[in-house]
Protein backbone atom coordinates (compact mmCIF):
# COMPACT_ATOMS: atom_id res chain seq x y z
CA UNK A 1 0.00 0.00 0.00
CA UNK A 2 2.88 2.36 0.82
CA UNK A 3 4.14 1.78 -2.73
CA UNK A 4 0.85 3.07 -4.17
CA UNK A 5 1.02 6.20 -1.98
CA UNK A 6 4.61 6.85 -3.08
CA UNK A 7 3.53 6.26 -6.70
CA UNK A 8 0.84 8.93 -6.30
CA UNK A 9 3.51 11.44 -5.34
CA UNK A 10 5.56 10.54 -8.45
CA UNK A 11 2.56 10.34 -10.79
CA UNK A 12 2.54 14.12 -11.18
CA UNK A 13 5.64 13.92 -13.43
CA UNK A 14 4.06 11.16 -15.52
CA UNK A 15 0.86 13.19 -15.96
CA UNK A 16 2.81 16.23 -17.14
CA UNK A 17 4.83 14.15 -19.61
CA UNK A 18 1.66 12.42 -20.81
CA UNK A 19 -0.08 15.75 -21.42
CA UNK A 20 2.87 16.98 -23.49
CA UNK A 21 2.89 13.71 -25.45
CA UNK A 22 -0.87 13.93 -26.00
CA UNK A 23 -0.94 17.48 -27.31
CA UNK A 24 2.11 17.12 -29.56
CA UNK A 25 1.56 13.67 -31.08
CA UNK A 26 -2.18 13.00 -31.04
CA UNK A 27 -3.97 14.66 -33.93
CA UNK A 28 -7.50 16.12 -33.77
CA UNK A 29 -8.52 13.28 -36.12
CA UNK A 30 -7.67 10.70 -33.45
CA UNK A 31 -9.59 12.59 -30.79
CA UNK A 32 -12.59 12.76 -33.11
CA UNK A 33 -12.40 8.96 -33.42
CA UNK A 34 -13.09 8.50 -29.65
CA UNK A 35 -9.60 7.58 -28.51
CA UNK A 36 -9.40 6.29 -24.91
CA UNK A 37 -6.73 7.49 -22.49
CA UNK A 38 -5.83 5.10 -19.63
CA UNK A 39 -3.88 5.67 -16.40
CA UNK A 40 -2.67 2.55 -14.62
CA UNK A 41 -0.88 1.82 -11.33
CA UNK A 42 0.81 -1.54 -10.84
CA UNK A 43 2.41 -3.22 -7.83
CA UNK A 44 4.47 -6.46 -7.92
CA UNK A 45 2.65 -9.74 -7.31
CA UNK A 46 5.68 -11.17 -5.51
CA UNK A 47 7.85 -9.46 -2.88
CA UNK A 48 11.11 -8.33 -4.51
CA UNK A 49 14.42 -7.20 -3.04
CA UNK A 50 13.73 -3.71 -4.47
CA UNK A 51 10.16 -2.44 -4.28
CA UNK A 52 9.42 -1.36 -7.85
CA UNK A 53 6.00 -0.02 -8.75
CA UNK A 54 4.78 1.26 -12.10
CA UNK A 55 2.59 4.18 -13.08
CA UNK A 56 1.73 4.61 -16.74
CA UNK A 57 -0.58 6.46 -19.06
CA UNK A 58 -1.54 4.96 -22.41
CA UNK A 59 -3.33 6.04 -25.55
CA UNK A 60 -5.44 3.35 -27.15
CA UNK A 61 -5.76 4.53 -30.73
CA UNK A 62 -9.03 3.05 -31.89
CA UNK A 63 -9.16 2.79 -35.66
CA UNK A 64 -12.25 2.22 -37.77
CA UNK A 65 -10.27 -0.13 -40.03
CA UNK A 66 -9.20 -2.20 -37.01
CA UNK A 67 -12.62 -3.74 -36.40
CA UNK A 68 -12.87 -7.51 -36.79
CA UNK A 69 -16.62 -7.45 -36.10
CA UNK A 70 -18.96 -5.58 -33.75
CA UNK A 71 -17.45 -6.96 -30.53
CA UNK A 72 -13.78 -7.71 -31.46
CA UNK A 73 -11.26 -5.05 -32.52
CA UNK A 74 -7.51 -4.37 -32.88
CA UNK A 75 -5.84 -1.15 -31.75
CA UNK A 76 -2.33 0.37 -31.48
CA UNK A 77 -1.12 1.33 -27.98
CA UNK A 78 1.30 4.13 -27.03
CA UNK A 79 2.57 4.27 -23.44
CA UNK A 80 4.54 6.62 -21.21
CA UNK A 81 5.37 5.28 -17.76
CA UNK A 82 7.39 5.70 -14.60
CA UNK A 83 9.19 3.01 -12.57
CA UNK A 84 9.09 4.09 -8.94
CA UNK A 85 11.41 2.78 -6.20
CA UNK A 86 12.42 4.05 -2.76
CA UNK A 87 15.74 5.35 -4.10
CA UNK A 88 15.70 5.53 -7.93
CA UNK A 89 13.09 6.31 -10.54
CA UNK A 90 13.13 5.90 -14.29
CA UNK A 91 10.70 6.45 -17.12
CA UNK A 92 9.78 4.21 -20.02
CA UNK A 93 8.19 4.58 -23.43
CA UNK A 94 6.33 1.78 -25.12
CA UNK A 95 4.27 0.79 -28.08
CA UNK A 96 2.38 -2.24 -29.18
CA UNK A 97 -0.88 -3.75 -30.30
CA UNK A 98 -4.04 -4.66 -28.42
CA UNK A 99 -7.01 -6.91 -29.03
CA UNK A 100 -10.29 -6.01 -27.32
CA UNK A 101 -13.52 -7.94 -26.92
CA UNK A 102 -16.74 -6.27 -25.76
CA UNK A 103 -18.67 -9.03 -24.01
CA UNK A 104 -21.57 -6.60 -23.70
CA UNK A 105 -22.03 -2.82 -23.58
CA UNK A 106 -20.31 -2.51 -20.20
CA UNK A 107 -17.67 -5.27 -19.96
CA UNK A 108 -14.47 -5.31 -22.01
CA UNK A 109 -11.74 -7.97 -21.98
CA UNK A 110 -8.40 -7.14 -23.60
CA UNK A 111 -4.89 -8.34 -24.28
CA UNK A 112 -1.98 -6.05 -25.21
CA UNK A 113 1.62 -6.73 -26.08
CA UNK A 114 4.59 -4.80 -27.34
CA UNK A 115 7.99 -3.30 -26.55
CA UNK A 116 9.12 -0.83 -23.88
CA UNK A 117 12.31 1.21 -23.71
CA UNK A 118 13.54 1.86 -20.14
CA UNK A 119 15.58 5.00 -19.43
CA UNK A 120 17.13 3.14 -16.47
CA UNK A 121 17.10 -0.61 -16.01
CA UNK A 122 19.22 -1.00 -12.85
CA UNK A 123 17.76 -0.03 -9.47
CA UNK A 124 19.14 -0.10 -5.95
CA UNK A 125 22.69 -0.93 -4.83
CA UNK A 126 24.69 -4.05 -5.77
CA UNK A 127 25.26 -6.34 -2.79
CA UNK A 128 22.21 -4.92 -1.04
CA UNK A 129 18.77 -4.42 -2.55
CA UNK A 130 19.36 -4.52 -6.32
CA UNK A 131 17.24 -5.14 -9.41
CA UNK A 132 18.73 -5.36 -12.90
CA UNK A 133 16.34 -5.77 -15.83
CA UNK A 134 19.30 -6.61 -18.08
CA UNK A 135 18.99 -3.80 -20.62
CA UNK A 136 16.81 -0.98 -21.90
CA UNK A 137 14.58 -3.00 -24.28
CA UNK A 138 11.78 -4.97 -22.63
CA UNK A 139 8.66 -6.78 -23.81
CA UNK A 140 5.29 -6.27 -22.14
CA UNK A 141 2.04 -8.20 -21.94
CA UNK A 142 -1.20 -7.06 -20.33
CA UNK A 143 -4.33 -9.16 -19.82
CA UNK A 144 -7.28 -7.41 -18.29
CA UNK A 145 -10.88 -6.40 -18.15
CA UNK A 146 -12.79 -3.24 -17.43
CA UNK A 147 -16.28 -2.12 -16.57
CA UNK A 148 -17.91 0.96 -18.10
CA UNK A 149 -19.54 2.89 -15.26
CA UNK A 150 -20.47 5.97 -17.33
CA UNK A 151 -20.56 6.89 -21.00
CA UNK A 152 -16.86 7.92 -21.00
CA UNK A 153 -15.27 6.23 -17.95
CA UNK A 154 -14.09 2.67 -17.29
CA UNK A 155 -12.56 1.06 -14.20
CA UNK A 156 -10.46 -2.05 -14.62
CA UNK A 157 -7.88 -4.59 -13.52
CA UNK A 158 -4.99 -6.02 -15.54
CA UNK A 159 -2.20 -8.51 -15.02
CA UNK A 160 1.05 -7.00 -16.35
CA UNK A 161 4.23 -8.86 -17.31
CA UNK A 162 7.46 -7.15 -18.36
CA UNK A 163 10.70 -8.97 -19.21
CA UNK A 164 13.48 -8.83 -21.78
CA UNK A 165 12.72 -12.22 -23.33
CA UNK A 166 16.31 -13.51 -22.78
CA UNK A 167 17.82 -10.65 -24.84
CA UNK A 168 20.40 -9.97 -22.12
CA UNK A 169 22.47 -12.01 -19.62
CA UNK A 170 19.84 -11.60 -16.90
CA UNK A 171 16.09 -11.80 -17.42
CA UNK A 172 14.19 -10.86 -14.28
CA UNK A 173 10.55 -10.10 -14.81
CA UNK A 174 8.03 -7.70 -13.38
CA UNK A 175 4.67 -9.39 -12.78
CA UNK A 176 2.12 -7.03 -11.33
CA UNK A 177 -1.44 -6.39 -10.27
CA UNK A 178 -2.70 -3.28 -12.02
CA UNK A 179 -5.72 -1.08 -11.49
CA UNK A 180 -6.68 1.58 -14.00
CA UNK A 181 -9.12 4.23 -15.04
CA UNK A 182 -9.73 5.04 -18.67
CA UNK A 183 -11.47 8.00 -20.26
CA UNK A 184 -12.87 8.07 -23.78
CA UNK A 185 -12.69 11.43 -25.55
SULDA-V341549 format. One record per residue. SS is DSSP state (@ for helix, = for strand, . for the rest). PHI is phi as a letter, one per 30 degrees, with the letter a starting at -180 (* if undefined). OMEGA is omega in whole degrees, 0 to 359 (999 if undefined). Layout:
ss-><SS,SS>
phi-><PHI,PHI>
omega-><OMEGA,OMEGA>
//
This chain:
ss-><.,@,@,@,@,@,@,@,@,@,@,@,@,@,@,@,@,@,@,@,@,@,@,@,@,.,.,@,@,@,@,@,.,.,.,=,=,=,=,=,=,=,=,=,.,.,.,.,.,.,.,.,=,=,=,=,=,=,=,=,=,=,=,=,=,=,=,.,.,.,.,=,=,=,=,=,=,=,=,=,=,=,=,=,.,.,.,.,=,=,=,=,=,=,=,=,=,=,=,=,=,=,.,.,.,.,=,=,=,=,=,=,=,=,=,=,=,=,.,.,.,=,=,=,.,.,.,.,.,=,=,=,.,.,.,.,=,=,=,=,=,=,=,=,=,=,=,=,.,.,.,.,=,=,=,=,=,=,=,=,=,=,=,.,.,.,.,.,.,.,.,.,.,=,=,=,=,=,=,=,=,=,=,=,.>
phi-><*,e,d,d,d,d,d,d,d,d,d,e,d,d,d,d,d,d,d,d,e,d,d,c,c,d,d,e,d,d,d,d,d,i,d,d,b,b,c,b,b,b,c,d,d,b,e,c,d,b,d,c,b,b,b,b,b,b,c,c,d,d,c,d,d,d,d,d,a,d,c,c,a,c,a,d,b,b,b,b,b,b,c,c,b,d,c,b,b,b,c,b,c,b,a,a,b,b,b,c,b,d,d,a,d,c,c,b,c,b,b,b,b,l,b,c,c,c,d,b,b,b,b,i,b,e,i,c,d,b,b,b,d,j,l,d,c,b,c,b,b,b,b,a,b,b,b,d,c,a,d,c,c,b,b,a,b,b,d,b,b,b,a,c,i,i,d,b,d,c,b,d,c,c,c,b,d,b,c,a,b,b,b,c,d>
omega-><179,179,179,177,179,179,179,178,182,185,180,178,181,179,178,179,179,179,178,179,182,186,179,185,186,181,176,178,180,180,179,180,176,181,178,176,185,172,189,173,185,175,182,177,184,177,181,180,172,179,178,176,181,170,179,173,184,171,180,190,182,182,178,182,182,182,173,171,185,184,179,177,175,177,172,180,172,187,170,184,181,171,186,174,178,185,184,173,176,179,176,176,181,176,180,185,178,175,181,178,176,178,174,183,186,187,179,172,183,173,178,177,180,185,174,171,181,175,177,181,176,184,179,183,179,180,176,175,186,176,180,179,173,182,186,184,183,174,176,175,175,173,184,177,179,179,179,181,170,184,183,187,175,174,184,177,176,167,180,175,175,174,182,176,179,177,185,181,178,183,175,182,167,174,187,169,183,171,182,169,175,181,180,181,999>
//
